[in-house]
Amino acid sequence: MRTLKYRIKPSFHALDIELTFMPSRTGPLALHLPIWRPGRYQVQHFAKNIATVTCADASVVKSDLSSWTIDVQELKPITVSYCYHAEQPDAGGSWVDELMVYINFVNCLLFPHRGENRACEVEVLLPPAGFSPTGEHAFAGAFPAKITPAGDYEISCALRTYGNKFRAKSYRELVDSPFLAAPQLHTLAWKTHGVKFYLQGLGPKAHFSERLLKAYQKFVAYQLDYMGEFPVREYRFMLWICPKPFYHGVEHTKSTMMVMGPEDRDSYEDLIGLGSHELYHVWNVATIRPKALLPYNYIKAVIFDTGWIIEGITTYLGDWFLWASGVVNAEEYVNLLAGNLKLHFERDGASKQSLIESSIDLWLDGYGSALPGKRVSIYFKGALVALGLDLLIRRKFQHAKSLRDVMLLMQNRYGQLNKGYTRQDFYALVEEVYEESLSEFWTRWVESSEPLQEEISSLLESVGLYFESAGVLTISDLNRLEAFGIAK
């Protein structure tokens, strides 16, 4: 029995979990919980949400911050049990209350040492819909186990279903597939380029509008045309419109989870931007991945210097796709672009670190505040570099080439071959498209903290945009700008 079998019983802010598996040998065996999750390049130590791990047939000892060791006496199935505290209400956490069950399996599922490629089976035994957060259902395992996904809940999850169970080819696939359940999920579905897409979630129905559906259909179809193929056959936009102010999304290979709030505001503009961004991650990181992240190592900090390629290109193109697909007009796109420029130049324009240093130091600083004037954003300065590259290529080849040529080559040489790239690989590929060296560009834009307002102003002028100062961007030539909204 090589399959890792998980049984999860949610209750208010808790997940009772059992893992049953066959050990491959006797002696000490380590069980690990990931210390970080893909899409968030910082150590999070999810094990802080587990008090203890027990096993009826063997002793279990806490052996590291996120590891436990079992003393395996004989080769027979072993079951370990523990409770995970599920009170992180964002797209990357796990959350259970009387209205919903949201599980990021990467937060909470232990795996045996070197077991990342073992097949997995998960059974989620859901509590009665609308259960009380106090009283008899307040403790994990207090509700009837007969309530299952076939009962009072609707489910959104990219995993294959077999009866009441979900199966994954590997632990890696399992923890890349978040689970959302609620008594009612709004579901919008469509098909384009032979791929089935879903927009599913919970919250006021007004947020799941026909207008939003049409926008998603447009930018989804455009991105598939832009890249020429889609790596998966089905994809889910999972959405929670929550009561509190919130804006968060996490990318996965076959889905994204987005959390937006509060419920009483118009979320349309944020949802089109976030959805476009997260969808492009299916190519740019889920498929085209830095060498250090292929495959993911969940039990240590994975230091790499190309976070700006992952997030910067995706941030830039995510907005550009909205314009190119007709979801927003030229003036609206210019406002989006101006907002990103403003965020960089006003907040980080004088920061001391290069993009390379800031990519690495995410593992030190996380995504919150750091030392004043220390770091730049891999999202917004990364987007500035992506914009600069696109404009540089377009200017030289009069829009016959663009950043699209770069990303198609990245997909062809790295994504399709399941081969990781380095920063030097990316440099060389861009220079191949540009047909000459860009060493001065890399030094100034990526490897230093030099101000770039003059350089970006000159490049923006080539597409009919006048950049006066941080955040002030005006259209000076609409004809030249229109050529910028096309990728040949």
N, C-alpha and C positions, 0 to 999 in steps of 0.2 A: 504494500500500500504506500506508494510514493506520494500520493495526493495529500496535500495539507487540507484538513477539513476544519472549518471554523463554524461555530454556532454562536450567534450573537442575539442577546435578549436586551433590547433597549428599555429603559425606564427614565424617569425625569432626571436629566443631566447625567445619565450613566449608561454604560454598555457593559453588561455581563458577558464575558467572552470565554469560550472553550476552544482550544486548539487540540486536535487529535491527529497524530501522525506516527509513522513507523520510523524509528531511528535506523540509521545505516550501520551503526556499530555500537558496541558497548563502551562504557567509560564516560568521562565528562563530555557533555554536549552543551554548547552555548546556544541560547535563544536570544535573538536581537530584536530591538524595536528601532526603526529608523530615527536618526537624530535630526534629519532635515527632510524636506519634501521638494521634489522637482518643481520649478517655477518660483521658489523662494530660496535664494542662495545665502542662507544664514542658518546657523545651528539653532534648533528650537527645542531639542530634548523633550520629545513627547512623553518620555518615560516619567516625567514629573507628575503625570496624570494617573499613574498606577501606584497604588500603595504596596501591594505584594502580589507575588505569583505563587500558586500552590499546585501540587501534584499528589494524587492519592497513592501512586505506585513508586515514587522516587523522591529523593530529597532535592529541593530547589534552593540555590543560594544566589543572592544578588552579587554579581562579580564585576560589574562595571556600571557606569552611569546609566547605560541603556541596554544592559545585557544581564541575563540570568544563566546559571549553569545547572544542568540536571545531571545527576549521577545515574546513568543508564546501566541497569544490572543485567537485563536480558533483552533480546530482540523481539519485542512485542509492542503493539500499539500503545502509545503514551498519550494521556490527556492532561493538559495544564489548564488552569482556570485563573482568571483575574477580572477585576473590574476597572474599566477606564472611565475617568471623569470627563463627560462630554458637554462642556460648557464654553465652547469657543465659537461664537456666532458669526463667522466670516466664511469666505469661500474656500479657505484652506484648512479649516478646523472641522470639528464634529460637534453636533448640537442636537439635543433631544428635549422637546417639551410636549405639552398636551396637544399641539397643533401639527407637529412635524417630526420626522426623524431624518437627520442629515449626517452621513458618515463618510469621512475621508479615511479609507482603509489604511492609508500610509501613516496616519496618526496612531493607530491603535492595534494593528495586527502583528503579533510576534511571528518570527520565522526562524527555523533552525539554521545554524551556521552553514553557509554555502547553499542555502535552500532557495535562493531567489528564482531559480529556473524550474522549480517543482510545480506541477499542476495544482490548482486550488479549487476548493468547493466551499461556498458560503451559504449558510442558512440564516436568515434574519427572521426572528420570531417577534413580530411587532405587537405592541400593547394594544388594548382596545382603543379605538379612535376616541379622542376627547377625554382620556383618562385623567384623573385628578393628580396634580403634582404633589399632593400631600396625602397622608393616610396610607392605605394598604399598598398603593402603587408607587410610593415614594422610594422604595428600596429595590435595587436591581433584582430581578427574578421573582418579584412578588405577584406578577400578573399571570394569567393562564397561558401556557406555552402553545395552545392550539391556534391562537391568532397568528396568521401568517400573511405573506404578501397577497395571497388569494382572497383575503378577507376584507377588512374595512379600509384598506389603503390602495392608492394608486402609486405606481413606482416609476421613477426615471433612473435608468442605469444602463451603461453601454455593454455590460456583461451578458453572456448568453444565459438564458433561463431554462431550467429543466424542472418543471413542477414548481415547488417552492424554493428551489435552490438556484444559485448562480455559480457559473463555472468560468474559470480563467485558465488559459494555457500555462500560465506561470504566475508566481508571486508578483513579478514586475507588471504584468498586465492587470492583475487584481488591484494593486495600489495606484494604478493609473486610471481607475474607473470609479469615481465617486457615486454614492447611493443617496437618492432623495425619495422620501415617501411622505405622503400626506393623504388625508381622507379625500381630497379632491385636488388634482393638478390640472391647470389649464394646458391644453395641448394644441399646438398648431403644427401642421406637417406639410411638407412638399417634397418634390423630387426634381433634381436638376442634374444634368450630365450623368444620369444613371445612379446618382447618390441620393439616398433618403435622408432628409434633414428634419429635425424636430426642434421646436421651441416649446419647452415645458417648464412649468413652475407654479408657484403659489404666491398669492397676494391678490389685491383688488383686480378684478377682471379688466378694468379699463386700461391697465398697463399692457395687456396682451391684445393690442388693437390691430385692426386691419392695416392701418398705416405702418405699424412696426413690422408686421409680416411682409408687406411689400418692400420695405427698405431692406430687410434681411434677404429676401429673395434676390434683390438686385445686387448687393455687394457679394453675396455668396456666389452667384453665377459669374460675376466679373472676376473674382479671385480664382475660380476654377479655370476660367479662360486664360487668365494671366499666367498661371503656372502650368497649364496644359494637362494636368491630371490631379486627382485627389487621392491621398494615400489610403483612405478607408472607404467602406461602402455605406456606412451609416454614421451620422454625427448628431449630437444633441447639444443644443444650447439650453442649459439648465439655469433656472432663474428663481431667486427668492426676493420678492419685494417685501422688505422688512419694515417694522414700525419706526426704527431710528434712522437718523441720517447715516448713509453708508454708500461706499463706492468701492467695490472689490471684485476682481475676477481672477480665476486660476485656469491655466491651460492644461488640457490633457489630449491624448492622441485621438480619442473618439468622442470627446465631449469637452465642454467648459462649464464651470460653475460660476455664476455671477450673482452677487448680492448687492442690491440697490435699495436705498431708502431716503426719506421716509415714504410712507404709503400715499400721503396726500400731495405729493409734488409730481409734476410732469417729468417722467424719467426718459422720455423718448430720445432726446439728444444724447444723453449719457449712454443709453443702451445701444444705440447704433454705433457709437464710437468704441465702446467696450467690446461689443460683439464682433466687429470687424477686426479689432486688434487680436482677440483671442483666437479667432478662426485662422488667422495667418500663422499663428504659432503651430498649427498642425504641420506646416512645412518647416518653419523657422524655429526649431529646437526639438519638437517631437520627432521630426524626420531628419532634418539637416542639423546635426548636433556637433558641438565641440568635442574634440578627441577625449578630453578629460571626463566628459559626461557619458561616454559610450563604452560599456553600459554604466548606468547609475550605480554608485556605491553609496548605499543608504546609511552606513554606519561610521562614516568619517566625513569631515569637511573636505569638499572637493574643490581645490583652489584652481581657478582658471582665469585668464585675462581677456576673455572675449565676450563677457556679459553684454557689452555695448553693441555687439553684432546681433545678439539674440533680441535684446529689448529695444535698442535704438532703431534698427531697421524696421522692426514690427510696429513701433510707435509711429514712425514716419509714414510707412506704407498703409497702416491701418486707417489713418485719416485720408490719405491720398485716394485710397480705394473708394471712399464715400463719394468723392468728387467724380472720379473717373467712371463710376457706375451710375451716376445720376441721382444718387440719394441726396446730395447737397449740391448747390450751385457754386459758381466760381467765387462769388463774394463770401459765401458761408465757409468755403474751404480756406480762403485767405484769412478769415478770422480764426479758424482752427490753427493754422500755421503760425499766425501771429501769437496766439496763446502759448504755443510750445516754445517759441523764441523768447517770449517774455519770461517764462518760467526758468529758462536757462540763464539768460543774461542778467536778470534782476537777482536771482537767488544764488546762482553758482558761477557767474561770469568771472569773478575774481578769485575763485577757489584755487588752492595750491596744487591739487592733485591732477594727474593725467587721467584719461579714461581707463588706462591699464591699471593704474594704482587703485582707482575707485572700484573697478570690477573685482579686484582681489579683496579690498577692504570691506566689501559687503559682508563678508564672513566675520569681520570684527565688529562692525558698527550696526549691522542689520539695516532695516529700512526706516528707522526713526531718525531722530536728530543725532548728529555727530559733532565733533569739534567745529566751532565756527570757522568758516573759510577753508575747511579741509578738503571736502570731496565734491565731485560733480555727480550729477545723476546719469546713470547709464541709460536711462530712458530718454531724457531730454537733450543732454549733450550727444548721446548716441544718435538720437533722431537728427540733430544738427549735422553730424558727420554723414549720415545717410542722405540727407537733403543735399549736402555739399557734393557728395559723390554723384548723385543722380544728375544734378545740374551741370557738373563738370563734364560728365560723359555726354549729356544732351548737347551742351554747347559745342563740344568738339565735333560731334557727328550730326549736328543739326536735327536732333531728336530721332535719328535713324537707330541709335542705340540709347539705352537707359539702364537704370538699376535693374530692370527686369532681366536683361542679358546676364547680369551677375548672378541673380538668384536662380535662373534656369540652369546655369552651369553648376552652381552649388548643389542644386537638386540632382543633376545628372551625375556629378563626380563624387558626391558624398552621400546625399540622402538616399538615392536609389541603390547605392552599393553598401549601405549600412556602414559607412566609413566615417570616422571622425576627422574634423579639420582642426588646424592650428591657426593662430593669428597670421603666421607667415604664409600659410596656404591661402588664406583669404586675401592677403595683400597681393600675392602672385596672380590669383584668379582675376581680381579687379584690374590689375595692370595688363593682363592678357586682353580683357575687354577694351580697355582704354588704349591699348597698343603703344604704350610707352611707360617709363618709370613714373611712379608717384611717390618717390621716397620723401620729397619735401612735404607733400601733403600729409603722409603718415606721421612724420616728425612733428609737424606743427599742429595738426588737428587731433591726433590720437595720443601721441607719446609725450606731449608737453601740456602745459596749462596756459599757453599763450592766448590772449584775447583774439577773437575771430570775427568781430563785427565788420571790419573792412572787407575781409574775404567773402563773407556770406552776402554782404550788400552788393558786391560786384557780381556774384553769381545770380542773385535774385533779379538784378537788373536785366540779365540776359533773357529772362522769361516775363518781362513786363511788370516787375514788382519793385516798388521803392521802399527800402527799409530805412526809416528815419532814425529810430532808436529802439531800444528794447520794447517789443510789443506793439510798435507802430509800423504797420505794413499797409501800403496802399497800392492799388492797381494803376499803373502808368501806361500800359499798352495791352489792351484786352486781346488783340490778335496774337501777340507773342505768348500771352498767358494761356490761351486756349490750346496751343501746341504742347504745353507742359502737361495738360490733362489727358494726354494720349500716350500709350506705350505701344510701340510697333513691334 
